[in-house]
Amino acid sequence: MRIGNVTNENNTEIQNNSSFKILAVDDEVGILDSLSIFLKRTGYAFTGETDPIKAVQMIKDEHFDLLLLDFIMTPLHGDQVVEEIRKFDKEIYIILLTGHKDLAPPLETIRRLDIQGYCEKSNKFDQLLLLIESGIKSVQQMREIKKINIELEKTYERLEKSYIESIQTIRYTVEAKDTYTRGHSDRVSEYSVLIGKKLNLNESDIKLLQIGGLFHDVGKIGVPDSILQKNAKLTDDEYSEIKNHPSIGAHILSTASIFKDIIPIVKHHHERYDGKGYPGKLKGEEIPYLARIAAVADAFDAMTSRRVYRNSLPINTVIEEIEDNKGTQFDPQIADAFLDILKNDFDKIKEIMEKYKEN
């Protein structure tokens, strides 16, 4: 589904889109008119509003799935509007817009208010439309998880069974979109468990590493297929879309309480120990401990897997890379634990590689 490229022949998709309600808040009427034409043509239920105070009340009074929100407005700026909305609505998917890059809110504010997307205004809607598409896919997945969650609450036994089944179902959906992900999540899960056992973690944490590893890339459900399946170098905008997948995954899982303990792994497995990772630019021990473990496992599998632009790296090269990036990309203690496995217990690694061998 690509917004702006949908024709009237695709009536089914347009009918499906009509179940999603989008509210845009901007003091420029021209922006709202352009969005209205674009989104209504695609079948979405669209509402535009120029008054931010009135918009807050509208969200109190009726349900909206996605909010497009201008940052610089009067009498309330966008971050103040979100602050009010988050007091009573934690689920609405919010994309913040600004025409002034230097006046954008700090990352800390965006993270604190759980703003899922950020976009600079331009004459072209391409990047914004990609964000809207990702947001709608995320909302759609949240709906499915809510349905699952209602069923899961009936009995403890059914909860356990459906928990694993729902993980597998969504994971397989991602793998159908992204050929690289096939086998990748299984391997990251098992490598993470190996590291956890090496660090003498308790059974509860080992279980979280297992499930978190399987589910760490679920946010790719919200990345457009055209980007996931591209066989050439990604543009900066496309790479920015890929980098949204940890936040999208965490947002998808946030509606079901059974997933709360793996959300830190899903959201922060691309953080770096030196604070240069994403989405939160967390540093050192600010990064959840289990996410730091998954980060090492994820990086190892990326290096030892074939990509369009390169073959898998030799193990000796991978070991050198991990050694060189201790304390920058990786937690040194965790990196050392995994290096010990690679150097002294490689048969276990080889067994996992063979078990989920790439095609």
N, C-alpha and C positions, 0 to 999 in steps of 0.2 A: 504493500500500500504506500504510494507516494502522493502526498498532498499536492494539488496543483496539476497532476497528471491524470486525474480520474475523469473518464468520459461518462456520458449518460448510459453507455452500453453496460457499464458495471453497476447495474441497479442493485444487486444484492449487497455490494460493499457500501453503497450510499445509504441503503436502508439500515445496515448495521451501524453506520456512523451516526445515524440520527438518535441513537440511544445515549450518545455522549454529549454532555452540555458544557460548553465553553463560555466563560465570561472574560471579556477583555476590558481593562480599565485604563483609559488614556485620555488626557485632556486635549489631545489633538483629534478632532472629529475626522479628519482625512485618514488617519491611521485606522480608526475604527471602521470607516466605510470600506477601506481596502481589505481589511481582515474579514469583514462581513461577506464581501463578494467571494473571496477565496474559500472561506470555510463553509459557507452555506452551499456553494457549488459542489463541495465534497460531501455534503449531506449532514454536517454537524449542526446541532442545535446551538446557534450562536447568539449571544447577547453582548451589546456594547454599552459602556457607561463612562461618562466623563467625570462624575463626582465620586471620589474615593470613599467618602463617608457613606454615601448612599449604597455603594458597592458592598461595603462591610455588612450593612443591614440586609442586602439582597442575599448574601451568602448565609446569613442567619436564618432567613425566612424560607429559602429553597435550596435544593441540592445542585451543586455544580461539580463537574469532574475535574476541570482544569481551569486555572486562572492565568491570564496573560496580564502582567501588571507593569505599568510604567513606573520608573523609579522617581523621577523629578516631577512632582505634582503639588498642587495646593488644594486644601490646607494641610494635607498629610502626604509625606513622602512614602514611597513604596514600602520601605522597611517598617514604617510605622503602621501601615495598613496590614502587613503580614503579622506584625506583633499582635494586633487586635484579633485577626482571624484565627491565629494559632491558639488563642485562649479558649475557643469553642470548636474549632475544626482542625484536627491533626492530619486529616487524610487528603484534602484537596491538593492536587498537583500544581505547583506554582512555578511559573517561568517569569523571571524579572527582566524587564527591558530598559535600556537606557540609551540616550543619544549622546551621552557625554562620558567617554571612557574614564577620564580623570576624576569624575564625580561618582563613580561606581562605589557601592558599599564595600567595606572590607570583607575578606574571605571569612573572618570570624563571625561576622553578622549573618552572612549567607548560610553558614553551617549551623549557627545557633537557631535560626528561624526555620531550618529545614526547607530551604528554597532549592528545588530540584534542578532548575535550569537558569542560565543567565545568557543574555544575548544583547549585543549592541545593535541599535537600529541602523538600517541602511536602506538604500533604494531597492535592494534585492531582498526577497523573503526566504532565500534558499536555506540559510542556516536556521532561521526561526521555524521554518516548516519541518526541518529535520527534528528539531527539539519537540515540536508539537506532536509529530508522529511517534517519537519515542515516549512522550508523556502519555499519549492515548494507549499505546501498547502496555505501558506500565499499569495504567488504570484498569485496563481490561484484565490483566493478570491478577491484579488485586481483587477484582470482583470474583474471579474463579477461586482464589485462596479463601475469600470470605465464605463462599459456599462450602468449601472443604472444611473450614474451621467450625461451622455450625454442626456439620455431621460429626466432626471429631469430638465435640464436647459431650456427646451422648453417653459414651462409656469409655473407660480407660483402655480396655483391650482394643476397641475399635480405633481409638486415638493412636495407639502405637502402630497398628497396622496401616492406617491411612496416612500417618506421618511419613513412613518410608515410601509408600506408593505415590504420594503427592510429590515428594522430592524427585522420585524417578521420572514421573510424568513430565514435570516442568523441565527437568534436566534433559530428557530426550528431545523435547521441543527445541531447546537451544542447540543441541547437537545436530538436529536436522537442518538448522540454519547455517551452522558453522562447522565445516569439516575438520578444522584444526582441533575443535573442542572434543571430538570423538576420541575417547580414551584418555584425553588430557585430564579431565576431572577425576577419573578413577585413579590415575597415577598420582596426582597431587594429593588425593585423599590418603593413599597408602604410604606415600613418602612422608606425609605429615604425621601419620601414626607412628612410623618408624622413629622419627625425630622425637616425638612425645614420649615414647617408651625409653629412648636413650636418655632423656632428661628426667626419667622416673616420675612422670606425671601420673595423677590418679586416673582411675577408670572413667570417671565422669568427663574429665578433660580429653582423654583419648577418644571417647565417643563423639565429643564435639568436634575434634579435629577430623574424625572420619566423615561425619555428616557435612561439616563446614567445607571440607575439601571437595566433596561431591557437588556441592551447591554453590561454590565460590563465584562461578561465572554466570549464574542465572540471570544477572542483569543484562546480559547480551540479548535477551528476548526483546529489549527495548532499543537495540541498535538496528538501523535499517539494513535489510538484506544486501542492498547494493554495496554497502561498506564491508560487511562481514565476508562477502563472497568475492570481493575485488582481488584480482590477480596482479595488480600493479601497486606502486607506492601510493600510500594514502596522502591526501592533501592535509593541510593544517586543520581545516574545519572537520574533515573526516576523522582525523586522529583525536580531535577534541571530543567527537561523538563517542569513539571507543573508550576514552577515558571516563565517560559518564557511567560505564556499566557497573562499577562497585556501588555508586549511590543509588542507581536504579534498582539493583538487586536488593539493597537494604530497604528501600522504600516498598518494594513488592512484598517482602517478608514481614514488614512492620505491622500488617493488619492481622497477623495470626500469632497469638501469644506463644504457641509451641515452637516458633522459630526464633524467639528473642535471644537465646543464648548463642546462636550461630551468626547473628547479624554482625557482630564486631569482626568476625573473620571475613564475611562477604564484603563488608564496607571498606575494610582497611588492609586487604591483602596486597595492595599496590603502594602502600606507604613505604618510605625509605627511612632507615635509621638516622640519616643526617637531615631529615626534614624536607627533602626535595621530592617526595613522592606525591601521590594523590589518593583520594580527593581532599583530604584535610590538611596536608603538609604537616602531619604530626611527626614528632621527633623523639627518638630514643624510647624511654619507657612510657611516653604518652601513647604510643601505639599499643593496642591490646596484645597481651603476650601470645595468645594463640594465633592472632593475625601475623605476628612476626615469624612464627613457625611456618604458617602457610605460605608466607612470602618467599621463604627459602625454597620450599618444595616447589612452588609455582615457577620460580626463576630457573631452578634446576631442570624442570621438565621442558620449559621453553628452550633452554640451551641444547637439550638432548633430543629435541624433536625437529623433524624436517619442516622447513618453511618454503614458501614460493621462491624467496630470494636467496636461500642458502640451505645446505645440508645440515644435518645434526652435527654438533661439535664433538670432537673426541673427549673422552672422560678426563684425560690429563689436562686438556685445555679448560674444561669446566671446573676442575679442582683449582686451577690457577686463578680463574675468574672469581670464584667464591673466596679464595684466600685474599685476593687483591681488594675485594669489596667488603671485607669485614670492617664494621665500624662506620661505613658510609652507606651502602645499600642494605647491609644485613646486620642484625644483632650479633655481636661477636661470639657470645656464648652459644647461641643457637647454630651459628655457622660452624663453629668448632665441633659441635655435637654431630652435625651432618657430615662434616669432613672426616670425622673418625669412622662413621659408617662407610663412607665411600672408600676409604683407604684400608679398613680392616675387616669389613663385613659386606663387601660388594656383591656377594652372591644374592643377598636379599634384594638389593637394588635391581640386579639383573633379572631376578625372578619376576619382579613387578613389570619390568620392561617387556619381558617375553609374554606375560599374561595379557597385557593390553598393547600388543605390538601394533604399530601403525601399518595401515594397508600400503 
